[in-house]
């Protein structure tokens, strides 16, 4: 059993891309981390930052090149997998978005 220090606080969301060996994790530290699964091990790929609140849910789009992430702040962030900050931020929810 290998233990990987992935986030600085609770992890709330874990999602595999349906088209690649990429795993995304998100949590209360406001960061989405992307991991490559290589020979059964996790290798850190990149971190997507700039959410102003903890991540509650993650979903890859069908192409595997974009990630939609919900947050405690009542917003939804859309990232390009290879970008460092969100492409779009959808706001207007009164409470946290969980899915």
Secondary structure, DSSP 8 states (H G I E B T S, - for coil): -------SS-EEEEEE-SSSSEEEEEETTS-EEEEEEETTEEEEEEEE---SS-EEEEEE-TTSSEEEEEETTS-EEEEETT-SS-SEEE---SS----
